[in-house]
């Protein structure tokens, strides 16, 4: 898989903009050492909650980046409590294993935190964007969450070619493509909980076929999976307002709210 480098530029440019979202009700809570989480707990919380895992290619990004604040505002308005987290990035000691471990630690911390906040610890959905989508799937497989949403996620890290192939070498500390494949989200152990995959069919960073193959793989394993593909939609569609972003927000809200019905 070769990146469309114009898509990289467009995705980064779309992160720019003015103030987006609402301030967290509980900013900068420490969940693991120096790692922090921003909490958005609405006064009319339903009890269900979402842990947001940011994207950025495992290299950049934070809990306060534009799409995270956008989603936090929209989900909180629907009565969902939100925990937006940071994790270790590649150049700060965060290869894939460490970043996944951080997300698992955040999920465990948030599960305990929900009790003190009067929320349902059995109604937690982990939502990841791009690189965060990969981490959400990997972390959920070893955590007690109720549901997963992965948005325009990178599921086949071994498919990266050209200059982009530097990324898996850093993530896995090896040049062995077989190791890259085995530890990629598509081939790693799968979370058994209901999983929603959201992707645009004009994604120049992660082709939609990766999401289609992951959905097919999970369905073959008998795991509850739903794939929604948005026509003529690029990578990072929460960065800019549009029909796909609005439709995807509605999908996430419905998927997370359903955890209360079965929890």
C-alpha positions in Angstrom: 0.0 0.0 0.0 1.5 3.3 -1.1 0.2 6.5 0.4 -1.3 9.3 -1.6 1.0 12.0 -0.2 -1.4 14.7 -1.3 -3.9 13.1 1.1 -1.3 13.4 3.9 -1.1 17.1 3.3 -4.8 17.5 3.1 -5.4 15.6 6.3 -2.8 17.7 8.2 -4.2 20.9 6.8 -7.7 20.0 7.9 -6.6 19.8 11.5 -6.1 23.6 11.5 -8.9 25.8 12.6 -10.4 27.9 15.4 -11.8 26.8 18.7 -13.8 23.6 18.5 -15.8 21.9 21.2 -16.5 22.5 24.8 -14.0 22.6 27.7 -13.7 19.3 29.7 -15.5 19.1 33.0 -12.4 17.3 34.4 -9.3 18.4 32.5 -5.9 16.7 32.6 -6.5 13.8 35.0 -3.5 11.5 35.3 -4.3 7.9 34.5 -0.7 6.5 34.2 2.4 8.5 35.1 2.6 11.6 33.0 -0.2 10.4 30.7 -3.4 12.4 31.0 -7.1 12.3 30.1 -9.7 15.0 29.7 -13.2 14.0 30.9 -16.5 15.4 29.6 -19.3 14.4 31.9 -22.7 15.9 30.9 -25.2 16.8 33.6 -27.7 14.5 32.0 -25.4 11.5 31.5 -27.1 8.3 30.5 -24.6 6.1 32.2 -22.9 4.9 29.0 -19.5 6.4 28.2 -16.9 6.5 25.4 -13.1 6.4 25.6 -11.6 8.4 22.7 -8.2 7.4 21.2 -6.7 10.0 18.9 -5.0 9.5 15.6 -1.8 11.0 14.1 0.1 8.0 12.6 1.5 7.0 16.0 3.8 10.1 15.6 1.7 13.2 16.4 -1.6 13.9 18.1 -3.1 14.4 21.5 -6.4 14.2 23.4 -7.1 17.8 22.6 -6.7 17.7 18.8 -9.5 19.1 16.7 -11.5 15.9 15.9 -11.3 14.7 19.5 -12.8 18.0 20.8 -15.5 17.8 18.1 -16.5 14.3 19.0 -16.4 15.0 22.7 -18.8 17.9 22.3 -21.2 15.9 20.1 -21.2 12.8 22.2 -21.6 14.7 25.5 -24.6 16.5 24.0 -26.1 13.1 23.5 -25.7 12.3 27.2 -22.5 10.1 26.8 -19.7 10.7 29.2 -16.4 11.0 27.3 -12.8 10.2 28.4 -10.3 11.5 25.8 -6.8 10.1 26.4 -3.2 10.6 25.4 -0.8 7.6 24.9 3.0 7.3 24.2 4.0 8.2 20.7 6.8 6.7 18.7 9.4 9.3 19.5 8.4 9.3 23.2 8.9 5.6 23.8 5.7 4.4 22.4 6.1 1.6 19.9 2.9 -0.3 19.1 3.1 -2.6 22.2 3.6 0.4 24.6 0.9 2.5 23.0 -1.5 -0.5 23.2 -0.6 -1.0 26.8 -1.3 2.6 27.5 -4.8 2.4 26.0 -5.5 -0.8 28.0 -4.3 1.0 31.2 -6.6 4.0 30.3 -9.6 1.6 29.9 -8.9 0.0 33.2 -8.5 3.4 34.9 -11.7 4.7 33.3 -13.7 1.6 34.3 -12.8 2.4 38.0 -13.4 6.1 37.5 -16.9 5.6 36.1 -18.1 4.2 39.4 -17.1 7.3 41.3 -18.8 9.4 38.7 -22.1 7.4 38.9 -21.7 5.9 35.4 -22.1 2.3 34.3 -18.7 0.5 34.2 -20.3 -2.1 32.0 -21.3 0.3 29.3 -18.0 1.6 28.0 -17.2 1.9 24.2 -13.7 2.6 23.0 -13.6 4.8 19.9 -10.4 5.2 17.9 -9.5 7.4 15.0 -6.9 6.3 12.3 -3.9 5.1 14.3 -6.2 5.2 17.4 -8.6 2.8 15.6 -5.8 0.3 15.4 -5.0 0.8 19.1 -8.7 0.6 20.0 -9.0 -2.8 18.4 -5.8 -4.2 19.9 -6.5 -2.9 23.4 -10.1 -4.0 23.4 -9.1 -7.6 22.8 -7.5 -7.6 26.2 -10.0 -5.4 28.1 -13.5 -5.5 29.5 -15.2 -3.0 27.2 -18.8 -3.3 25.9 -18.2 -2.2 22.3 -15.6 -0.8 19.8 -15.7 1.8 17.1 -12.8 2.1 14.7 -12.8 5.1 12.3 -10.6 5.1 9.2 -8.2 2.8 11.0 -5.0 1.2 9.9 -5.6 -2.5 10.1 -2.8 -4.0 7.9 0.4 -2.3 8.9 2.4 -4.8 6.8 0.9 -3.3 3.6 2.8 -0.1 3.9 5.3 0.4 1.1 7.8 3.0 0.0 8.8 5.7 2.6 5.8 4.8 4.6 7.4 1.4 5.4 9.6 3.2 7.9 6.5 3.4 10.2 6.2 -0.4 10.9 10.0 -0.7 11.4 9.7 1.9 14.2 6.5 0.4 15.6 7.8 -3.1 15.8 11.6 -2.6 16.0 12.0 -5.2 13.2 12.2 -5.3 9.4 10.4 -8.7 9.4 7.1 -8.2 7.4 5.8 -11.5 8.8 6.0 -9.9 12.3 4.3 -6.8 11.0 1.5 -8.9 9.6 1.0 -11.1 12.7 0.8 -8.0 15.0 -1.5 -5.9 12.8 -5.1 -5.4 14.0 -6.5 -7.6 11.2 -4.5 -10.6 12.2 -4.1 -10.1 15.9 -6.7 -11.5 18.4 -10.0 -9.8 17.8 -12.3 -8.2 20.4 -15.4 -10.3 20.8 -17.7 -7.4 21.5 -19.9 -5.5 18.9 -17.5 -3.6 16.6 -18.4 -0.8 14.2 -16.0 0.1 11.4 -16.5 3.6 9.8 -14.5 4.4 6.6 -14.6 6.7 3.6 -14.2 5.2 0.1 -11.8 8.0 -1.0 -9.3 7.5 1.8 -5.9 8.2 0.4 -4.0 7.2 3.6 -5.7 3.9 4.5 -7.7 2.3 1.6 -11.2 1.3 2.4 -10.4 -2.3 1.4 -8.5 -2.7 4.6 -11.8 -2.1 6.5 -13.6 -4.4 4.2 -11.1 -7.2 4.7 -11.2 -6.7 8.5 -15.0 -6.9 8.5 -15.0 -10.1 6.4 -12.4 -11.6 8.7 -14.4 -10.8 11.8 -17.6 -12.1 10.3 -15.9 -15.4 9.3 -15.0 -15.7 13.0 -18.6 -15.2 14.0 -17.9 -11.9 15.7 -20.5 -9.1 15.7 -19.3 -6.5 13.1 -20.8 -3.8 11.0 -19.0 -1.8 8.4 -20.3 1.6 7.2 -18.6 3.1 4.1 -19.2 6.8 3.2 -19.0 7.6 -0.5 -16.5 10.2 -1.8 -15.2 10.7 1.7 -11.5 11.1 2.6 -9.4 10.1 5.6 -10.0 12.0 8.8 -13.6 13.1 8.0 -14.2 14.4 11.5 -11.7 17.2 10.8 -14.1 19.0 8.5 -17.9 19.5 8.7 -19.9 17.5 6.3 -22.5 14.8 5.8 -20.1 12.0 6.5 -19.0 13.5 9.9 -22.6 14.0 10.9 -23.7 10.5 9.9 -20.7 8.9 11.6 -21.4 10.8 14.9 -25.0 9.4 14.8 -23.6 5.9 14.2 -21.2 6.2 17.2 -23.9 7.6 19.5 -26.3 4.7 18.6 -23.6 2.1 19.0 -22.5 3.4 22.4 -26.0 3.9 23.6 -26.8 0.3 22.8 -24.4 -0.9 25.5 -26.9 0.3 28.1 -29.6 -1.9 26.6 -27.5 -5.0 26.8 -25.3 -4.1 29.9 
